[in-house]
Amino acid sequence: MNRRERFGLITLVMLTVAAPVVAGLVVHRSVPEAHAAGAPWLSLASDSSFADSAAFTTLPAGLAHLLDVRDAIGGTTASPLLLRECIQLADVEPGIVRRRLQLRFPDSSAAVLYAVADRASGALDRVEFLRRTPGAGQRGLIWDHKRDRTTSVWWFETSRGLSRREERGDLPRGGPTPRAIRALGRQLLTVACADSSANSPMNPISGSRN
């Protein structure tokens, strides 16, 4: 074996040893991005974007303000958030993806968005949205695919915190609110989320650790 052949062999061995190490470092660096958008969710969000946008423009004024979190979901809001944490929760059922986004805004209002979807098709199964405004109360909106139902829940704010549930009712099917709630869920599935094992989740509604 001449000098050139020995050099080639040594180089090949070094590359063979180094490749897994380099790959491991790349994977480790990309852990927070490991649950970035998949093709089914991107496709569904794109196909629904026109109708979703139309739903937001026809929301009642109060709900339009309540659900005005689309920029924050994508991390593009101009106002700095005190907290933005997107978590892909551990699997509890094969083929099902669960995500939770928690937000706290500079005015101390807070929101939680939770979505459940089929991993293969991207179809939504459930979307829950909570938003609490200090001094006013907390509104919850839940869309459930199985029952094709959107439920609205309201809690008043008291000097001791949130009161017991004061209002609960179903919203009409086919209206802009159920569509807007589903749109938020679809958007949540298209952004990068960290794995739950790599996070220290906070609850912006109560301000306490889970």
Secondary structure, DSSP 8 states (H G I E B T S, - for coil): --HHHHHHHHHHHHHHHHHHHHHHHHHHHTGGGTT---HHHHHHHHHHHHHHHHHHHTS-HHHHHHT--HHHHTT--SS--SEEEEEE---SSTTEEEEEEEEE-TTS-EEEEEEEEETTT--EEEEEEEEEETTTEEEEEEEETTTTEEEEEEEEEETTEEEEEEEEEEE-TTSHHHHHHHHHHHHHTTS--EEGGG---EETTTTEE-
